[in-house]
Amino acid sequence: LFHDNSQKLSTTSSGVTITGNLAVASGNGIDFSATANSTGSMSSELLDDYEEGSWTPTYTGSGGNPTVTYDANTFGFYTKIGRHVNVHGRVRTDAFSGGGGVLQVSGLPYTITSSLNANDYTSGGGIVSNDFGSNNPHSTMVIAGSTSFYCIYGNYNVNSIADCQNGTDKNQIQFSFFYIAA
């Protein structure tokens, strides 16, 4: 098959060769149903979404948002395959004041499902942290039905705004985990 005198599709002894990108119309995807070999309760064999991008993580509070100045290296990146969203990023502050309640990291690129379980777990993932006022977090827990996650320290304790401190290069977390989008 040719387009503008350039071969785009050809058959070979082992299948098909495509030159260029394969575009799938909206609402469709790649159908893997020919395998039908699941031992679980399969709900779909259609790969209908793939996306890569960036997002900006921010600290928020359940009882009021703090006033925060972030350093220049605060970032977030994601890859979404179907409903599975992989995120990683970094947050570090140069000034932090006010706010209250439980510390949350907000701005995830997709809303977290609220239909999987009542415990709000992510599978795999964690935080490397330093320069908190107290209770450096070590892992994450997503908040179902939201675009935020908790920072966890100790034995499943959730960080609060009071654990953060003011000053340059403080409240740093580096994280990587996945969640299921709504």
LINDALIN-V401980 format. One record per helix or strand of 2 or more residues. SS is the DSSP state (H for helix, E for strand). FROM is the first residue (numbers start at 1). TO is the last residue. If there is no record, write none. Layout:
SS	FROM	TO
SS	FROM	TO
This chain:
E	2	3
E	6	7
E	9	12
E	15	18
E	30	31
E	46	47
E	50	55
E	58	61
E	67	70
E	75	81
E	84	97
E	102	106
E	125	130
E	139	142
E	148	153
E	157	158
H	161	163
E	170	181
